[in-house]
């Protein structure tokens, strides 16, 4: 795998294709401050949150929510995957009660699809990752490909998003957000195998 990683080293999706840089969200202020107790911005993402570790979502905190915020959307993407578009590692949306909650705890974005038996997680809904599953999947970059940057992107909305017929994909999320995003922010974790 190291040889394949080295051969693909210069092929990357790029940051221009991240959700935060989508054309319909360009005029949204970058005023949210996103942080984590587990890692600093642009520092190494602990292995615990990858598929090489426990494969659970890291804790996240946000600050500077604008007045009128009714819900939050989180889209986690790898901008360095050797594909045309960033790889989606998780989507959480309709995170409400934002006046009370200042973040997500470790593992709040589920790694198993939510069912009637295990119920919803902490008042949030989960969209589909690139593999088509409504879960969080931790990083697992190709060995030898170099460092990958994982963007934990948070969007503050002035409403709850409408009910989708099923767990939405990234494209459906972005299509539903324009005109309702008050602010955005992100935190970057770096991981290399």
N, C-alpha and C positions, 0 to 999 in steps of 0.2 A: 504494500500500500504506500510506502514511503516514496517509491519511484513514481507512482501515479500522481501523488500529491505534488512532487517536484515538477512533473510534466505539465500539470494544470496550474502551477503557481501564479501565472500572470492572468489567468481567467477568473474574473470575479464579477458578481452582480453589480456592485458599486452602490455608493450612498445616494446617488441621484434617484434611485428607484425605491428607496425606503418610503414607507407610508407618510412620514413627516415631511417629505419633499414632494409629495404628490401635488400636481398643479392646482387642484381644487382646494388645497389647504395652504397654499403659499402665503396668503394674506393674514394667516392666523398668527398672533403674537407668540413668540417663544418665551413666555414668561413663567411657566411652571418650573419649579425646582424639584428634580427627582433625585432621590438618594437611596442608599441601602446600608443597613448595618453590616452586611456581609462583604461588601467591596466598595472601593472608591471609583469615581468616574475614570474611565480609561485604564483601570487596573485589571489584574488577572481575576477572572471569575473563578471562585473556588470550585474545585473538582466535584464537590458535593452536589452542585446544581447541574452537572452534566450527566450524560449517559454512562460515563466512566465511574461515576459516584452513585449518589442516591437518586438522581434524576428527579429532583423536586424543584419547584419554582422558588427563587430567592425572595426574601422579604423586600418590600419596596415602600418608600414613603414619598409623599408629595406635599408641597407647600405653595403658597401664593395662588390658591384657587380664586378665580375671579368671582365677583358678586354675580349671582344668577346661575351658578353651576348646579345642575340637577343630577348629573351622572358623569362617570368617567369610562373611557375606553382605553385598554392597554393592548398594544400590538408588539410582540417580541419578534425581531427579525435578525437574521445573519446576513450582513451586506457583503461578505467575502466568499460565499458559496460559489463554486464554479458553474453557475446556471444563469440564464438570462434575467431572472428576478430573484430578489432576496428570498431566503428560506424562512417561512413563518414557523416559529417555535411555539407560539401560543397567542390566543386572542381571548381577552376577558372584557366584557362590556356590561352596560347597565349597572355599574358599580354605584349604588346609591348611598344615601345617608352620609354624603361626603362632608357634611358639617360636623359629624361625630367622628367618622373614621379618617385617619390621616395616612392610611396605607394598607398594604396587604402583608399578612404574616407568611412566613416560610410555608410552602406547600399549599397556599390558598387556591392557586390555579391547579385543578386536579390533573393527575397523570393517568387516570382511568376515566372513561366516559361516565357521566352522571346518569344514574338510573333511578327508578322509583325507590329502590332499596337503599341507595346511599344518599339520595336527595341532593338538592342544590347546595353549593358551597358559599356560605357567608354572603348571601345576597348578590351574587354575580352570576352572569350567564357566560357560557364559554363557546367561542367560535372554533372553526376548523383550522388545524395547522396544515402545512404543506402536504402531509401524508393523508389528509382528508379526515382526520380524527378530531373530535372536540376535546382536546387535552393539551397539556404542556408536554413538550418533548425537549429534553435537555440537549445542549450542544454535543456534537460528535463529529468534529471536523476530520477531514482526510489527513492522515499522518503525512508530514512533510510538505503540506500545502502552505504552511506559514500561519501567522496569527489570524484569527477570525474575530471580528467585532460584532458583538451582540447588542442590538439597540432595544432597550426597554422604553418604548414610546408611549407617552400618556397624553390623552386628549380630554379636556374638560368641555362638556356639552351643556347646552341650555335646556335639555330635555332627556328623557329616557328614549332609547331607540325603539321603534315599533317592533312588534313580535315578528320574527322571521319564521318561514314555514319549517325550517330545520336549522341546525347550527350553521351560522353564516361563514362564508369564506372571506378572505381579506378583501376581495373585489367588492363583495356585497356590503361589507362594513364601510369601506371608503365611499361607496355610492350613497349610503344612507347618512353620512356625516356632514357634507357641505351645507353651509348656512346655519349650522348649529354648534360649531366648534368655537369656543370662546378663547381658548389658549391651549398650547401644547408644550411639552418638554420631554427630555429623554435622558437616559443614563446608559453608558456604554460599559459593558464587561468584555474583556479580551480573554480568549482561550486558544491554546495551540496544543496539538498532540504531536 
